[in-house]
Amino acid sequence: MEAVWEKTMANTRHPYSKPDQQGKFDGLCGVYAILNSIKWLYRIDEDDLDAMFQSLCESLPGKFPQALWNGLGVPEIRRLLDTSASYLAEQHGYDDFHWHLPFLRRPFSTVDSFWRCVGEQISAHLPAVVIIG
């Protein structure tokens, strides 16, 4: 699954900080990808990212603890992205978190055509992140 989101307001990106790493034994790569992307795009401190992590996990009742070893599918990632948008709006007043899945069920004839389409999703004028899974 590929998710693309971009910010529509002025750049509020935080200066570079090291991304958090997924644990060796957990299947939470989707959660980490979303949190690291938000960390990259917004000025949110580590304590708030911890709170957001909890909010994301709580948005998937019935998926834990199985998600720890089985990972999450497209419906769950969509829920996490919606929860992220709501969290950013409610907790920080950011209403500029928009996401879409431009490649869902889209076949590509070559690897080059895939990467060309990925590049087209990233605007030179707006901070954006692409998650490929």
Secondary structure by P-SEA (a helix, b strand, c coil): cbbbbbbccccccccccbbbbccccccaaaaaaaaaaaaacccccaaaaaaaaaaaaaaccccccccccccccaaaaaaaaaaaaaaaaaacccccbbbbbcccccccccaaaaaaaaaaacccccccccccc
